[in-house]
Amino acid sequence: MKEQSAIIKVRFQSTMGTRQQDVRDQELISRIEELETAIASALKVNKLLNQEVEKYVIASDREHGDCEAWMRRARGLAKQLHAARRRGAVHTGSGGRELNGNLGGDSEECHFYDGVEDGGCRALADYLDKLEAATDAEERDAAPSTSGLAIQPSPAQLRVIARLISRGKASGWLIEPTEVVLGKVLGQGCFGTTYLGRWRGADVAVKCVRVSKDTELTSFLREVEAMSLVRHPNVVPFLGACIQAPDQFWLLSEFMSGGTLETWLRPGGKDPLIPRPLAHRTRAALQVAQGMAALHGCQPLIMHRDLKPSNVFVDAGGAARIGDFGLVRRLLPEESKASLTGETGTYLYMAPEVMRHDVYDYKCDIWSWGVLFSETMDGGRLPYWYTYMTPVQIATAVAEEQLQPHIPTDLHADLQVLGNIACQFDPYTRPDFNMIVAELGPIVQQLEDELSMKSNSTILSHIQHLTAEWGGVLRKAIYGQKAMK
């Protein structure tokens, strides 16, 4: 009886335990379903918010374009007013200004005043006078004419051009095109063509920038401004610039005889059978980080936004130097984070927040360096080579935070950690370049010391081997002669 009672008790407890487990499982399933519903709702809300943001961005861009168009028209009117006054077509009386004629006979410009009240006309005339005064100042300046441009520079661009020319004259880097002799083509890109040139008896790289759109002019001006401000052993030395319309927008820099870091890692464009020594590859990654630290240390901070091996050059001494500042952007103090152009750069090296068109800052350069670092640590193989995905598929996976660069697991532990934290999806958790340089420097020194010791021991073993061989030859010769005697 006792045994049956015990068995019944055990079965009852087992049944109760199973029921309790079922209840817990059901509660867990219900919780998961609630979370899934909440996530789905959040995604829908996020999608709607993104659509609204896109609408506001499009509207803002449209308003900005309209504003620029009116500014260009006002500037054109100012120039016509200036010319008309010289011809005596505009008279100034004691009662105010009278606008006689149509400022050059253009009926379209005449409609500019239709429906404008007298007060509006006076305000417009005052504004045109200010623009005319600015035009006079520009004419007195030695700035090159922009009349031959395929585009009409905006007032902001004209101010940048005038400032750069003034600085170039003061610093001695403004160069006349007649001083430069262009040679063979070194490379071609979406922003122009780079030639091997000759300037003042030295070989130089001459980047001839194509300026046919407003954005291309902005890019050129930013590149000149950034390069003229930075002097560092790991940044391509800026020698000067030619700023003359319509087609002489040139950048002169020191010729890098070692090619690019891309060709240094992959000679002939193929994965190397025997990679360069790890110490050398790590040294190159450190030098890139040092150059980027110099850019980020400028005031205002300079973002590269297209850091990759093909934009890093190798000088005659084997040092890596950052170049190609075509997508550079200076981040003003009030722009700790800015609404910058999304999808800027190269997909394989682009940070996830840039791909998603999120608000981003200088930490996007840290991600790009992390991808470059993984490439150098992986013997020069292309990033994400193991996925067999297209660049667009890779970009999508990175943007969705499903894919990160691969850091080889057989590396020094500190190198693995450094590569992984540089490519964190959350930009706030990525280190800055000063921290990267501080952490990577001692590791590079250790690797180079180990390589030097290995090289010395190899040389010593070769010497010992040669000594033994020659000793054997001499002994045979000596004892052979004695035996013959």
Contacts in CASP RR format, 6 or more apart in sequence:
PFRMAT RR
TARGET T0000
AUTHOR 0000-0000-0000
METHOD contacts of the structure
MODEL  1
MKEQSAIIKVRFQSTMGTRQQDVRDQELISRIEELETAIASALKVNKLLN
QEVEKYVIASDREHGDCEAWMRRARGLAKQLHAARRRGAVHTGSGGRELN
GNLGGDSEECHFYDGVEDGGCRALADYLDKLEAATDAEERDAAPSTSGLA
IQPSPAQLRVIARLISRGKASGWLIEPTEVVLGKVLGQGCFGTTYLGRWR
GADVAVKCVRVSKDTELTSFLREVEAMSLVRHPNVVPFLGACIQAPDQFW
LLSEFMSGGTLETWLRPGGKDPLIPRPLAHRTRAALQVAQGMAALHGCQP
LIMHRDLKPSNVFVDAGGAARIGDFGLVRRLLPEESKASLTGETGTYLYM
APEVMRHDVYDYKCDIWSWGVLFSETMDGGRLPYWYTYMTPVQIATAVAE
EQLQPHIPTDLHADLQVLGNIACQFDPYTRPDFNMIVAELGPIVQQLEDE
LSMKSNSTILSHIQHLTAEWGGVLRKAIYGQKAMK
57 339 0 8 1.000
68 154 0 8 1.000
71 154 0 8 1.000
71 155 0 8 1.000
72 152 0 8 1.000
72 154 0 8 1.000
73 109 0 8 1.000
73 112 0 8 1.000
74 127 0 8 1.000
74 128 0 8 1.000
74 131 0 8 1.000
75 131 0 8 1.000
75 135 0 8 1.000
75 152 0 8 1.000
75 155 0 8 1.000
77 103 0 8 1.000
77 109 0 8 1.000
77 112 0 8 1.000
77 128 0 8 1.000
77 131 0 8 1.000
78 128 0 8 1.000
78 129 0 8 1.000
78 131 0 8 1.000
78 132 0 8 1.000
78 134 0 8 1.000
78 135 0 8 1.000
79 132 0 8 1.000
79 135 0 8 1.000
80 103 0 8 1.000
80 104 0 8 1.000
80 106 0 8 1.000
80 109 0 8 1.000
81 90 0 8 1.000
81 103 0 8 1.000
81 128 0 8 1.000
81 129 0 8 1.000
81 132 0 8 1.000
82 132 0 8 1.000
82 135 0 8 1.000
82 136 0 8 1.000
83 104 0 8 1.000
84 90 0 8 1.000
84 103 0 8 1.000
84 104 0 8 1.000
85 132 0 8 1.000
89 100 0 8 1.000
89 101 0 8 1.000
89 103 0 8 1.000
89 104 0 8 1.000
90 97 0 8 1.000
90 98 0 8 1.000
90 99 0 8 1.000
90 100 0 8 1.000
91 98 0 8 1.000
91 100 0 8 1.000
92 98 0 8 1.000
96 122 0 8 1.000
97 122 0 8 1.000
97 125 0 8 1.000
99 113 0 8 1.000
99 121 0 8 1.000
99 125 0 8 1.000
101 110 0 8 1.000
102 109 0 8 1.000
102 110 0 8 1.000
103 109 0 8 1.000
103 110 0 8 1.000
113 121 0 8 1.000
113 124 0 8 1.000
116 124 0 8 1.000
134 155 0 8 1.000
138 158 0 8 1.000
138 162 0 8 1.000
141 162 0 8 1.000
141 165 0 8 1.000
141 166 0 8 1.000
142 165 0 8 1.000
142 169 0 8 1.000
143 161 0 8 1.000
143 162 0 8 1.000
143 165 0 8 1.000
144 165 0 8 1.000
144 243 0 8 1.000
144 244 0 8 1.000
144 245 0 8 1.000
145 245 0 8 1.000
146 152 0 8 1.000
146 153 0 8 1.000
146 158 0 8 1.000
146 161 0 8 1.000
146 245 0 8 1.000
147 245 0 8 1.000
148 245 0 8 1.000
148 246 0 8 1.000
149 211 0 8 1.000
149 217 0 8 1.000
149 245 0 8 1.000
149 246 0 8 1.000
150 211 0 8 1.000
150 212 0 8 1.000
150 213 0 8 1.000
150 246 0 8 1.000
151 211 0 8 1.000
151 212 0 8 1.000
151 213 0 8 1.000
151 214 0 8 1.000
151 217 0 8 1.000
153 161 0 8 1.000
153 214 0 8 1.000
153 217 0 8 1.000
154 214 0 8 1.000
157 214 0 8 1.000
157 217 0 8 1.000
157 218 0 8 1.000
157 221 0 8 1.000
160 221 0 8 1.000
160 225 0 8 1.000
161 221 0 8 1.000
161 243 0 8 1.000
164 221 0 8 1.000
164 224 0 8 1.000
164 225 0 8 1.000
164 228 0 8 1.000
164 241 0 8 1.000
164 243 0 8 1.000
165 174 0 8 1.000
165 243 0 8 1.000
167 228 0 8 1.000
168 174 0 8 1.000
168 228 0 8 1.000
168 240 0 8 1.000
168 241 0 8 1.000
171 228 0 8 1.000
172 240 0 8 1.000
173 228 0 8 1.000
173 238 0 8 1.000
173 239 0 8 1.000
173 240 0 8 1.000
173 241 0 8 1.000
174 240 0 8 1.000
174 241 0 8 1.000
174 242 0 8 1.000
174 243 0 8 1.000
175 199 0 8 1.000
175 239 0 8 1.000
175 240 0 8 1.000
175 241 0 8 1.000
175 242 0 8 1.000
175 250 0 8 1.000
175 252 0 8 1.000
176 242 0 8 1.000
177 242 0 8 1.000
177 244 0 8 1.000
177 248 0 8 1.000
177 250 0 8 1.000
179 199 0 8 1.000
179 200 0 8 1.000
180 197 0 8 1.000
180 198 0 8 1.000
180 199 0 8 1.000
180 204 0 8 1.000
180 206 0 8 1.000
180 242 0 8 1.000
180 250 0 8 1.000
180 252 0 8 1.000
181 197 0 8 1.000
181 198 0 8 1.000
181 199 0 8 1.000
182 195 0 8 1.000
182 197 0 8 1.000
182 206 0 8 1.000
182 208 0 8 1.000
183 195 0 8 1.000
183 196 0 8 1.000
183 197 0 8 1.000
183 198 0 8 1.000
184 195 0 8 1.000
184 196 0 8 1.000
185 193 0 8 1.000
185 194 0 8 1.000
185 195 0 8 1.000
185 196 0 8 1.000
186 194 0 8 1.000
186 195 0 8 1.000
186 196 0 8 1.000
186 205 0 8 1.000
187 193 0 8 1.000
187 194 0 8 1.000
188 194 0 8 1.000
191 207 0 8 1.000
191 209 0 8 1.000
191 210 0 8 1.000
191 216 0 8 1.000
191 219 0 8 1.000
191 220 0 8 1.000
191 326 0 8 1.000
192 207 0 8 1.000
192 208 0 8 1.000
192 209 0 8 1.000
192 210 0 8 1.000
193 207 0 8 1.000
193 208 0 8 1.000
193 210 0 8 1.000
194 205 0 8 1.000
194 206 0 8 1.000
194 207 0 8 1.000
194 208 0 8 1.000
195 205 0 8 1.000
195 206 0 8 1.000
195 208 0 8 1.000
196 203 0 8 1.000
196 204 0 8 1.000
196 205 0 8 1.000
196 206 0 8 1.000
196 255 0 8 1.000
197 203 0 8 1.000
197 204 0 8 1.000
197 205 0 8 1.000
197 206 0 8 1.000
197 255 0 8 1.000
198 204 0 8 1.000
199 206 0 8 1.000
199 239 0 8 1.000
199 252 0 8 1.000
202 255 0 8 1.000
203 255 0 8 1.000
204 239 0 8 1.000
204 252 0 8 1.000
204 253 0 8 1.000
204 254 0 8 1.000
204 255 0 8 1.000
205 252 0 8 1.000
205 253 0 8 1.000
205 254 0 8 1.000
205 255 0 8 1.000
205 256 0 8 1.000
206 250 0 8 1.000
206 251 0 8 1.000
206 252 0 8 1.000
207 250 0 8 1.000
207 251 0 8 1.000
207 252 0 8 1.000
207 253 0 8 1.000
208 248 0 8 1.000
208 249 0 8 1.000
208 250 0 8 1.000
209 216 0 8 1.000
209 219 0 8 1.000
209 220 0 8 1.000
209 223 0 8 1.000
209 249 0 8 1.000
209 250 0 8 1.000
209 251 0 8 1.000
210 216 0 8 1.000
211 217 0 8 1.000
211 220 0 8 1.000
211 247 0 8 1.000
211 249 0 8 1.000
217 249 0 8 1.000
219 326 0 8 1.000
219 327 0 8 1.000
220 249 0 8 1.000
220 251 0 8 1.000
220 326 0 8 1.000
222 325 0 8 1.000
222 326 0 8 1.000
222 328 0 8 1.000
222 329 0 8 1.000
222 330 0 8 1.000
223 251 0 8 1.000
223 325 0 8 1.000
223 326 0 8 1.000
223 328 0 8 1.000
224 241 0 8 1.000
224 243 0 8 1.000
224 251 0 8 1.000
225 330 0 8 1.000
226 295 0 8 1.000
226 302 0 8 1.000
226 325 0 8 1.000
226 328 0 8 1.000
226 330 0 8 1.000
227 236 0 8 1.000
227 238 0 8 1.000
227 251 0 8 1.000
227 253 0 8 1.000
227 325 0 8 1.000
228 238 0 8 1.000
228 240 0 8 1.000
228 241 0 8 1.000
229 298 0 8 1.000
229 302 0 8 1.000
230 238 0 8 1.000
230 294 0 8 1.000
230 295 0 8 1.000
230 298 0 8 1.000
230 302 0 8 1.000
231 237 0 8 1.000
232 290 0 8 1.000
232 291 0 8 1.000
232 294 0 8 1.000
233 290 0 8 1.000
233 319 0 8 1.000
233 321 0 8 1.000
234 287 0 8 1.000
234 288 0 8 1.000
234 290 0 8 1.000
234 291 0 8 1.000
234 294 0 8 1.000
234 319 0 8 1.000
234 320 0 8 1.000
234 321 0 8 1.000
234 322 0 8 1.000
235 291 0 8 1.000
235 294 0 8 1.000
235 295 0 8 1.000
235 321 0 8 1.000
235 322 0 8 1.000
235 323 0 8 1.000
236 253 0 8 1.000
236 254 0 8 1.000
236 256 0 8 1.000
236 313 0 8 1.000
236 321 0 8 1.000
236 322 0 8 1.000
236 323 0 8 1.000
237 253 0 8 1.000
237 254 0 8 1.000
237 321 0 8 1.000
238 251 0 8 1.000
238 252 0 8 1.000
238 253 0 8 1.000
239 252 0 8 1.000
239 253 0 8 1.000
239 254 0 8 1.000
240 251 0 8 1.000
240 252 0 8 1.000
240 253 0 8 1.000
241 249 0 8 1.000
241 250 0 8 1.000
241 251 0 8 1.000
241 252 0 8 1.000
242 248 0 8 1.000
242 249 0 8 1.000
242 250 0 8 1.000
242 252 0 8 1.000
243 249 0 8 1.000
253 323 0 8 1.000
254 315 0 8 1.000
256 313 0 8 1.000
256 314 0 8 1.000
256 315 0 8 1.000
256 316 0 8 1.000
256 321 0 8 1.000
257 315 0 8 1.000
257 316 0 8 1.000
258 264 0 8 1.000
258 313 0 8 1.000
258 314 0 8 1.000
258 315 0 8 1.000
258 316 0 8 1.000
258 318 0 8 1.000
259 313 0 8 1.000
259 314 0 8 1.000
260 309 0 8 1.000
260 310 0 8 1.000
260 311 0 8 1.000
260 312 0 8 1.000
260 313 0 8 1.000
260 314 0 8 1.000
261 284 0 8 1.000
261 288 0 8 1.000
261 309 0 8 1.000
261 310 0 8 1.000
261 312 0 8 1.000
261 313 0 8 1.000
261 314 0 8 1.000
261 320 0 8 1.000
261 372 0 8 1.000
262 269 0 8 1.000
262 308 0 8 1.000
262 309 0 8 1.000
262 310 0 8 1.000
262 312 0 8 1.000
263 269 0 8 1.000
264 276 0 8 1.000
264 284 0 8 1.000
264 309 0 8 1.000
264 314 0 8 1.000
265 272 0 8 1.000
265 276 0 8 1.000
265 281 0 8 1.000
265 309 0 8 1.000
265 375 0 8 1.000
265 376 0 8 1.000
265 379 0 8 1.000
265 380 0 8 1.000
266 272 0 8 1.000
266 380 0 8 1.000
271 379 0 8 1.000
271 380 0 8 1.000
271 381 0 8 1.000
271 382 0 8 1.000
271 385 0 8 1.000
272 379 0 8 1.000
272 380 0 8 1.000
275 281 0 8 1.000
275 379 0 8 1.000
275 380 0 8 1.000
276 379 0 8 1.000
277 451 0 8 1.000
278 377 0 8 1.000
278 411 0 8 1.000
278 447 0 8 1.000
278 451 0 8 1.000
279 444 0 8 1.000
279 447 0 8 1.000
279 448 0 8 1.000
279 450 0 8 1.000
279 451 0 8 1.000
281 376 0 8 1.000
281 377 0 8 1.000
281 379 0 8 1.000
281 380 0 8 1.000
282 376 0 8 1.000
282 377 0 8 1.000
282 415 0 8 1.000
282 440 0 8 1.000
282 443 0 8 1.000
282 444 0 8 1.000
282 447 0 8 1.000
283 444 0 8 1.000
283 448 0 8 1.000
284 312 0 8 1.000
284 320 0 8 1.000
284 376 0 8 1.000
285 369 0 8 1.000
285 372 0 8 1.000
285 373 0 8 1.000
285 376 0 8 1.000
285 377 0 8 1.000
285 440 0 8 1.000
286 437 0 8 1.000
286 440 0 8 1.000
286 441 0 8 1.000
286 444 0 8 1.000
287 319 0 8 1.000
287 320 0 8 1.000
287 321 0 8 1.000
288 307 0 8 1.000
288 312 0 8 1.000
288 320 0 8 1.000
288 322 0 8 1.000
288 369 0 8 1.000
288 372 0 8 1.000
289 369 0 8 1.000
289 433 0 8 1.000
289 436 0 8 1.000
289 437 0 8 1.000
289 440 0 8 1.000
290 433 0 8 1.000
290 437 0 8 1.000
291 321 0 8 1.000
291 322 0 8 1.000
291 433 0 8 1.000
292 304 0 8 1.000
292 307 0 8 1.000
292 322 0 8 1.000
292 365 0 8 1.000
292 369 0 8 1.000
292 433 0 8 1.000
293 432 0 8 1.000
293 433 0 8 1.000
293 434 0 8 1.000
293 436 0 8 1.000
293 437 0 8 1.000
295 301 0 8 1.000
295 302 0 8 1.000
295 303 0 8 1.000
295 304 0 8 1.000
295 322 0 8 1.000
295 365 0 8 1.000
296 302 0 8 1.000
296 303 0 8 1.000
296 362 0 8 1.000
296 365 0 8 1.000
296 432 0 8 1.000
296 433 0 8 1.000
298 330 0 8 1.000
300 330 0 8 1.000
300 331 0 8 1.000
300 332 0 8 1.000
300 333 0 8 1.000
301 330 0 8 1.000
301 331 0 8 1.000
301 362 0 8 1.000
302 328 0 8 1.000
302 329 0 8 1.000
302 330 0 8 1.000
302 331 0 8 1.000
303 328 0 8 1.000
303 329 0 8 1.000
303 330 0 8 1.000
303 331 0 8 1.000
303 361 0 8 1.000
303 362 0 8 1.000
303 364 0 8 1.000
303 365 0 8 1.000
304 311 0 8 1.000
304 322 0 8 1.000
304 325 0 8 1.000
304 327 0 8 1.000
304 328 0 8 1.000
304 365 0 8 1.000
304 368 0 8 1.000
305 327 0 8 1.000
305 328 0 8 1.000
305 329 0 8 1.000
305 340 0 8 1.000
305 344 0 8 1.000
305 345 0 8 1.000
305 354 0 8 1.000
305 364 0 8 1.000
305 365 0 8 1.000
306 324 0 8 1.000
306 326 0 8 1.000
306 327 0 8 1.000
306 344 0 8 1.000
306 345 0 8 1.000
306 346 0 8 1.000
306 349 0 8 1.000
306 368 0 8 1.000
307 322 0 8 1.000
307 349 0 8 1.000
307 365 0 8 1.000
307 368 0 8 1.000
307 369 0 8 1.000
307 372 0 8 1.000
308 346 0 8 1.000
308 348 0 8 1.000
308 349 0 8 1.000
308 368 0 8 1.000
308 371 0 8 1.000
308 372 0 8 1.000
309 372 0 8 1.000
309 375 0 8 1.000
310 324 0 8 1.000
311 322 0 8 1.000
311 323 0 8 1.000
311 324 0 8 1.000
312 320 0 8 1.000
312 321 0 8 1.000
312 322 0 8 1.000
312 323 0 8 1.000
312 372 0 8 1.000
313 320 0 8 1.000
313 321 0 8 1.000
313 322 0 8 1.000
313 323 0 8 1.000
314 320 0 8 1.000
314 321 0 8 1.000
315 321 0 8 1.000
327 344 0 8 1.000
327 345 0 8 1.000
329 340 0 8 1.000
331 338 0 8 1.000
331 361 0 8 1.000
331 362 0 8 1.000
336 361 0 8 1.000
337 359 0 8 1.000
337 360 0 8 1.000
337 361 0 8 1.000
338 359 0 8 1.000
338 360 0 8 1.000
338 361 0 8 1.000
339 359 0 8 1.000
340 359 0 8 1.000
340 360 0 8 1.000
342 354 0 8 1.000
342 355 0 8 1.000
342 357 0 8 1.000
342 360 0 8 1.000
343 350 0 8 1.000
343 354 0 8 1.000
343 355 0 8 1.000
343 357 0 8 1.000
344 350 0 8 1.000
344 354 0 8 1.000
345 354 0 8 1.000
347 355 0 8 1.000
347 391 0 8 1.000
347 392 0 8 1.000
347 394 0 8 1.000
347 395 0 8 1.000
348 371 0 8 1.000
348 382 0 8 1.000
348 383 0 8 1.000
348 384 0 8 1.000
348 391 0 8 1.000
348 394 0 8 1.000
349 367 0 8 1.000
349 368 0 8 1.000
349 371 0 8 1.000
349 372 0 8 1.000
349 383 0 8 1.000
350 364 0 8 1.000
350 367 0 8 1.000
350 368 0 8 1.000
350 395 0 8 1.000
350 398 0 8 1.000
351 360 0 8 1.000
351 363 0 8 1.000
351 364 0 8 1.000
351 366 0 8 1.000
351 367 0 8 1.000
351 368 0 8 1.000
351 427 0 8 1.000
352 367 0 8 1.000
352 398 0 8 1.000
352 399 0 8 1.000
352 401 0 8 1.000
352 425 0 8 1.000
353 359 0 8 1.000
353 360 0 8 1.000
353 364 0 8 1.000
353 427 0 8 1.000
354 360 0 8 1.000
354 364 0 8 1.000
355 395 0 8 1.000
355 396 0 8 1.000
355 398 0 8 1.000
355 399 0 8 1.000
356 399 0 8 1.000
360 427 0 8 1.000
361 427 0 8 1.000
362 432 0 8 1.000
363 427 0 8 1.000
363 428 0 8 1.000
363 430 0 8 1.000
364 427 0 8 1.000
365 433 0 8 1.000
366 422 0 8 1.000
366 427 0 8 1.000
366 430 0 8 1.000
366 431 0 8 1.000
366 432 0 8 1.000
366 433 0 8 1.000
366 436 0 8 1.000
367 422 0 8 1.000
367 423 0 8 1.000
367 427 0 8 1.000
367 430 0 8 1.000
369 422 0 8 1.000
369 433 0 8 1.000
369 436 0 8 1.000
370 405 0 8 1.000
370 419 0 8 1.000
370 422 0 8 1.000
370 423 0 8 1.000
371 383 0 8 1.000
371 405 0 8 1.000
371 423 0 8 1.000
373 405 0 8 1.000
373 407 0 8 1.000
373 418 0 8 1.000
373 419 0 8 1.000
373 422 0 8 1.000
374 383 0 8 1.000
374 405 0 8 1.000
374 406 0 8 1.000
374 407 0 8 1.000
374 419 0 8 1.000
374 423 0 8 1.000
375 381 0 8 1.000
375 382 0 8 1.000
375 383 0 8 1.000
375 405 0 8 1.000
377 407 0 8 1.000
377 408 0 8 1.000
377 411 0 8 1.000
377 415 0 8 1.000
377 419 0 8 1.000
378 385 0 8 1.000
378 406 0 8 1.000
378 407 0 8 1.000
378 408 0 8 1.000
383 394 0 8 1.000
383 405 0 8 1.000
383 406 0 8 1.000
384 394 0 8 1.000
384 403 0 8 1.000
384 405 0 8 1.000
384 406 0 8 1.000
386 406 0 8 1.000
387 393 0 8 1.000
387 394 0 8 1.000
387 397 0 8 1.000
387 403 0 8 1.000
389 397 0 8 1.000
394 403 0 8 1.000
397 403 0 8 1.000
398 404 0 8 1.000
401 425 0 8 1.000
404 420 0 8 1.000
404 423 0 8 1.000
404 425 0 8 1.000
405 419 0 8 1.000
405 423 0 8 1.000
407 415 0 8 1.000
407 416 0 8 1.000
407 419 0 8 1.000
407 420 0 8 1.000
408 416 0 8 1.000
409 416 0 8 1.000
412 443 0 8 1.000
412 447 0 8 1.000
414 439 0 8 1.000
414 443 0 8 1.000
415 443 0 8 1.000
418 436 0 8 1.000
418 439 0 8 1.000
418 440 0 8 1.000
421 429 0 8 1.000
421 430 0 8 1.000
421 431 0 8 1.000
422 430 0 8 1.000
422 431 0 8 1.000
422 436 0 8 1.000
423 430 0 8 1.000
424 430 0 8 1.000
431 439 0 8 1.000
END
